[in-house]
Every structure is written in C-alpha cells, then in structure tokens.
Amino acid sequence: TAVFNQSSINGAETVQLDAPASITGITFANTGTTLINASAAGSQALTIGTGGVTVNSGAGAVTIGDATNLVPITLGGAQAWTNSSSNALTIVNAVTGGANLLTLTGNTTAANPNGNTFNLQGGLIGSGGVSLTGNNTNAITLNVSGAVSGNNVLGTGAITTGGAASSSYALNFNQTGGTATVGSLSLINPSVFTIGGTGAVAFGAFTQTSGGAPTLTNNN
C-alpha cells in the first residue's frame, strides 16, 4: 500500500505514471492537494487491489486522472474507498469494476463535520454495484458524470445504502449528463436520499428495508 504523504507535508503533490501500475491500496495523508496522472498525453492504467483508497481526515483534495494524461482505474477486487476529509476524492477517468462491489464510505469527524464527497467523472463500468455507507452523522455526496457503457454511468449493478439508522444520515446522488441506468436502489437506514444533477436516472427496482421511512427526493 502506498501512502501519500506525511500529514505534515502541506505542499501540492503530483505523481505521474510512465507505465501501467498495480497497487494493493492507496492512502492519502498529505494536507496539500494530490494529483496522480500519466506522465505524458495518453493513458496509463492503474489497478487498485482490495486495500482500496483511504483519504485521511485533514487531507487535501485528491484527484486521480486527467482529461489529457489519463489514468483509467480497474478494481482488482471488491474494495472500499473511504473519505474522511472535508475535501473531495475525484476520479476523472473511467473506473472498470467488473463484478466487484465498490463501497464508498464517509467518515465525519470533529475536523470535518460537513460530510464527504466522491466525484466519479468517468463513470463506473461493471455489474458489481456501489454501496454508500457513512458513520451516520452527516451526508455523503456522490457526483457522477460522463456517458460510458451506453450511458450506464454507474454500471448495471445496484446502489445500496447502509449504516446504523440516524435521523441526520443523508445521502446525495447527483448525476450530470446522459442517463444513469442503475440496476436497483436499495435504501437501508438513511433519513434522506436526494437525487439531483442535470441528467436522468432510471432505477430497475426500488426497495426500502429497515430504519423507518427515508425521504426520497428527486430534484431532476
């Protein structure tokens, strides 16, 4: 697992790949911004193993990929990406998940009381689905964009929410452009699930299990 970098490092960091890379997991502790992209125009693929991605509390904004110097990501197995920072984790290029579940976990702390943000600008290709899980004290926001795999910006799997019930646990799903065709939406425990953005969202099925009756708001 690679760690970028000590929490005492405050400057902006840029890491450039000059060949395809495979890594067990990545942790971001740098309090400045961190960018991972290809070393030249073109594409250098990054495979992330089951160690997933962790953005520590207090870390700066993290961006993987670039519009010109692409870093498409492949999930090497089911994994969790955890953002404990008030800054966003942004993935610019496509994520290929296959049948692997991607769990996006928020972790609100005293240093970050306002929730956690994930940006998937290149979409997610695959059937494994996405699970959104928080520590139930504030909101998780997932912003997706890009039309991949026939506009299936989150693949064909399910969006599932989880976590202990809380009156303040909110999840926001914002989709920009195209149509997000999602296999199903399963709400477990969040008090509020909000669909926003400028694109269309089509769910094959909807279920709500436990945790009372969440408020489902569609702002599209």
C-alpha positions as CSV (number, residue, x, y, z in Angstrom):
1,T,0.0,0.0,0.0
2,A,1.3,3.4,-1.0
3,V,1.0,6.4,1.4
4,F,0.9,10.0,0.0
5,N,2.4,11.5,2.3
6,Q,3.1,12.5,5.8
7,S,0.3,14.6,7.3
8,S,2.9,17.3,8.0
9,I,3.5,17.8,4.2
10,N,1.5,20.8,3.2
11,G,2.5,21.3,-0.4
12,A,0.8,20.2,-3.6
13,E,2.0,16.8,-4.9
14,T,1.9,15.4,-8.4
15,V,2.6,11.8,-9.1
16,Q,3.0,10.8,-12.7
17,L,2.8,7.3,-14.1
18,D,5.0,6.4,-17.1
19,A,3.7,2.8,-17.3
20,P,0.7,0.8,-16.2
21,A,0.7,0.2,-12.5
22,S,-0.9,-2.2,-10.0
23,I,-1.1,-1.5,-6.3
24,T,-2.7,-3.1,-3.2
25,G,-4.1,0.1,-1.9
26,I,-3.5,3.9,-1.5
27,T,-3.7,6.2,1.5
28,F,-3.6,10.0,1.2
29,A,-2.5,11.9,4.2
30,N,-0.9,15.0,2.5
31,T,-2.6,18.1,3.7
32,G,-2.0,19.7,0.4
33,T,-3.6,18.6,-2.9
34,T,-2.5,15.4,-4.6
35,L,-2.8,14.6,-8.3
36,I,-2.0,11.3,-9.9
37,N,-1.9,11.3,-13.7
38,A,0.0,9.9,-16.7
39,S,3.5,11.4,-17.4
40,A,2.5,12.3,-21.0
41,A,-0.6,12.7,-23.1
42,G,-2.2,9.3,-23.4
43,S,-3.3,6.7,-20.9
44,Q,-1.6,4.7,-18.1
45,A,-3.9,2.3,-16.4
46,L,-4.0,1.8,-12.6
47,T,-5.2,-1.3,-10.9
48,I,-6.2,-1.0,-7.3
49,G,-6.4,-4.1,-5.1
50,T,-8.6,-4.9,-2.2
51,G,-6.8,-2.4,0.0
52,G,-8.9,0.3,-1.7
53,V,-8.4,4.0,-1.3
54,T,-8.3,6.0,2.0
55,V,-8.3,9.8,2.3
56,N,-7.4,10.7,5.9
57,S,-9.1,13.4,7.9
58,G,-7.3,16.7,7.2
59,A,-6.0,15.6,3.8
60,G,-6.3,17.9,0.8
61,A,-8.3,17.3,-2.3
62,V,-7.3,14.1,-4.2
63,T,-7.6,13.8,-8.0
64,I,-6.7,10.6,-9.9
65,G,-6.6,11.0,-13.7
66,D,-6.7,13.9,-16.2
67,A,-8.6,14.8,-19.4
68,T,-5.3,14.5,-21.4
69,N,-3.0,12.4,-19.2
70,L,-5.5,9.7,-18.4
71,V,-5.4,7.2,-15.6
72,P,-8.3,4.8,-16.0
73,I,-8.8,2.6,-12.9
74,T,-9.5,-1.1,-12.7
75,L,-10.8,-2.6,-9.4
76,G,-8.7,-5.6,-8.6
77,G,-11.3,-6.9,-6.2
78,A,-14.2,-5.8,-4.1
79,Q,-13.0,-2.8,-2.0
80,A,-13.8,0.3,0.0
81,W,-12.9,3.8,-0.8
82,T,-13.0,5.9,2.4
83,N,-13.0,9.7,2.5
84,S,-12.6,11.2,6.0
85,S,-11.6,14.6,4.6
86,S,-13.7,17.7,4.0
87,N,-12.2,17.7,0.5
88,A,-13.4,15.6,-2.4
89,L,-11.9,12.4,-3.8
90,T,-12.2,12.9,-7.6
91,I,-11.7,10.2,-10.2
92,V,-11.5,11.8,-13.6
93,N,-11.4,8.8,-16.0
94,A,-13.4,5.6,-16.1
95,V,-13.4,3.0,-13.3
96,T,-13.9,-0.6,-14.5
97,G,-15.2,-2.6,-11.7
98,G,-16.4,-5.8,-13.3
99,A,-18.4,-7.8,-10.8
100,N,-16.6,-6.2,-7.9
101,L,-18.6,-4.2,-5.3
102,L,-17.3,-0.6,-4.7
103,T,-18.1,0.6,-1.2
104,L,-17.9,4.4,-0.8
105,T,-17.5,5.2,2.9
106,G,-17.8,8.6,4.6
107,N,-16.4,9.3,8.0
108,T,-17.5,12.6,9.5
109,T,-15.1,13.7,12.2
110,A,-14.8,16.8,14.5
111,A,-12.4,18.2,12.0
112,N,-14.8,17.5,9.2
113,P,-18.4,17.9,10.3
114,N,-19.9,18.7,6.9
115,G,-19.9,15.3,5.2
116,N,-17.8,13.6,2.5
117,T,-17.7,13.9,-1.3
118,F,-16.8,11.5,-4.1
119,N,-16.7,12.5,-7.7
120,L,-16.7,9.8,-10.4
121,Q,-16.3,11.9,-13.5
122,G,-15.7,9.0,-15.9
123,G,-18.4,6.7,-14.6
124,L,-18.2,3.1,-13.4
125,I,-18.3,0.2,-15.8
126,G,-19.5,-3.2,-14.4
127,S,-22.2,-5.1,-12.6
128,G,-20.8,-5.1,-9.1
129,G,-22.7,-2.0,-7.9
130,V,-22.0,0.7,-5.4
131,S,-22.6,0.7,-1.7
132,L,-22.8,4.1,0.1
133,T,-22.0,3.9,3.8
134,G,-21.4,6.6,6.4
135,N,-20.9,7.0,10.1
136,N,-24.4,8.4,10.3
137,T,-23.7,11.9,11.5
138,N,-23.8,13.7,8.2
139,A,-24.1,13.5,4.4
140,I,-22.3,11.5,1.8
141,T,-22.4,13.1,-1.7
142,L,-21.7,11.0,-4.8
143,N,-21.4,13.1,-8.0
144,V,-21.2,11.1,-11.3
145,S,-20.8,12.3,-14.9
146,G,-19.7,11.0,-18.2
147,A,-21.6,8.6,-20.5
148,V,-19.8,5.3,-20.5
149,S,-21.1,1.8,-21.4
150,G,-24.2,3.2,-23.1
151,N,-24.9,5.9,-20.6
152,N,-24.7,3.4,-17.7
153,V,-22.6,5.8,-15.6
154,L,-22.8,3.5,-12.6
155,G,-22.8,0.3,-14.5
156,T,-25.7,-2.2,-14.2
157,G,-25.4,-3.1,-10.5
158,A,-27.3,-1.8,-7.5
159,I,-26.9,1.3,-5.5
160,T,-27.2,0.2,-1.9
161,T,-27.1,2.3,1.3
162,G,-26.1,1.1,4.7
163,G,-25.2,2.0,8.2
164,A,-27.0,2.3,11.5
165,A,-30.2,4.3,11.5
166,S,-29.9,8.0,12.2
167,S,-32.2,11.0,11.9
168,S,-29.3,13.0,10.4
169,Y,-27.9,10.4,8.0
170,A,-28.3,11.8,4.4
171,L,-27.0,10.6,1.0
172,N,-26.9,12.7,-2.1
173,F,-26.6,11.3,-5.6
174,N,-26.0,13.9,-8.3
175,Q,-25.8,12.8,-12.0
176,T,-24.7,15.1,-14.8
177,G,-25.4,14.4,-18.4
178,G,-26.7,11.3,-20.1
179,T,-28.8,8.7,-18.2
180,A,-27.7,6.8,-15.2
181,T,-29.3,3.4,-15.6
182,V,-28.9,1.6,-12.3
183,G,-30.0,-2.0,-11.6
184,S,-31.7,-1.1,-8.4
185,L,-31.8,1.3,-5.5
186,S,-32.0,-0.2,-2.0
187,L,-32.3,2.2,0.9
188,I,-31.3,0.9,4.3
189,N,-31.4,3.5,7.2
190,P,-30.6,6.9,5.7
191,S,-33.1,9.5,6.7
192,V,-32.8,11.4,3.3
193,F,-31.8,10.2,-0.2
194,T,-31.7,13.0,-2.7
195,I,-31.3,12.6,-6.5
196,G,-30.1,15.7,-8.2
197,G,-28.0,16.9,-11.1
198,T,-28.9,17.6,-14.7
199,G,-29.1,14.0,-16.1
200,A,-31.8,11.4,-16.0
201,V,-31.8,8.4,-13.6
202,A,-33.5,5.1,-14.2
203,F,-33.7,2.5,-11.5
204,G,-34.8,-1.0,-12.4
205,A,-36.2,-1.6,-8.9
206,F,-36.5,0.2,-5.6
207,T,-36.6,-1.3,-2.1
208,Q,-36.6,0.2,1.4
209,T,-35.7,-2.1,4.3
210,S,-35.4,-1.1,8.0
211,G,-34.6,2.2,9.5
212,G,-38.0,3.8,9.2
213,A,-39.2,5.6,6.1
214,P,-36.5,7.7,4.5
215,T,-37.3,10.8,2.4
216,L,-36.6,10.1,-1.2
217,T,-36.3,13.4,-3.1
218,N,-35.9,13.6,-6.9
219,N,-34.8,17.0,-8.0
220,N,-34.3,16.1,-11.7
